Amino acid sequence: MEKKPLKSSVLRAGRRTFFFDVNLAANNKKYLKVTQSAFVGEGDENKRNTFILFPEDIQNFQSRLSEAVGFLSE
C-alpha cells in the first residue's frame, strides 16, 4: 500500500503534467518526488518519468535550475 504524500501539487503544460510530491522515507526524512506524465503518439499511451531529490540535494538543484532558466531568458 502506497502512502499518501505529505504535500502535492500539479502543473499542467500542454500534453504533459508534472506532479510534485513531498513524501516521508522509511527513516522519517522528507524527500521530493517529481513525476512527468505525458501522452505520446496518437493514442492514449501515457509515459511517466520520475526523479527523487533529497533535502541535501535541493539547494544545488535549485541553483542549477535557476542558472538554466536565466540562460533561457538571455
C-alpha positions in Angstrom: 0.0 0.0 0.0 1.4 3.4 -1.0 1.4 6.2 1.5 -0.3 9.5 0.7 2.2 12.3 0.1 2.6 15.0 2.8 2.2 17.7 0.2 1.3 17.5 -3.5 0.9 20.0 -6.4 0.3 19.6 -10.1 1.5 21.6 -13.1 -0.2 21.1 -16.4 1.8 22.0 -19.5 0.1 21.1 -22.8 0.2 17.3 -23.2 2.5 17.0 -20.1 1.6 17.0 -16.5 4.2 17.4 -13.6 3.5 16.1 -10.2 5.5 17.4 -7.2 5.1 15.2 -4.1 6.8 15.5 -0.8 6.9 12.1 0.9 8.3 10.6 4.0 11.0 7.9 3.7 11.3 4.9 6.0 13.9 6.8 8.0 11.3 9.6 8.6 13.2 12.1 6.3 11.3 14.0 3.7 12.1 13.9 0.0 10.7 15.4 -3.2 9.4 13.1 -5.9 8.9 14.8 -9.3 7.0 12.9 -11.9 6.3 13.9 -15.5 3.4 12.2 -17.3 2.9 12.8 -21.0 0.7 11.4 -23.7 2.9 10.1 -26.6 1.9 9.2 -30.1 -1.5 9.5 -31.4 -3.3 7.2 -28.9 -3.8 7.5 -25.3 -0.4 5.9 -24.4 0.9 7.6 -21.3 4.7 7.7 -20.5 5.9 8.6 -17.0 9.4 9.7 -15.8 10.2 10.2 -12.1 13.2 11.5 -10.2 13.7 12.0 -6.5 15.5 14.8 -4.6 16.7 14.5 -1.1 16.9 17.6 1.2 20.7 17.7 0.9 20.5 18.0 -2.9 17.7 20.6 -3.1 19.9 23.7 -2.8 22.2 22.6 -5.6 19.3 21.5 -7.8 17.6 24.8 -7.3 20.8 26.7 -8.1 21.4 24.8 -11.3 17.7 25.2 -12.3 17.9 29.0 -11.7 21.1 29.1 -13.8 19.5 27.3 -16.7 16.3 29.4 -16.5 18.4 32.6 -16.6 20.1 31.3 -19.7 16.8 30.8 -21.4 15.8 34.5 -21.0 19.2 35.9 -22.3 
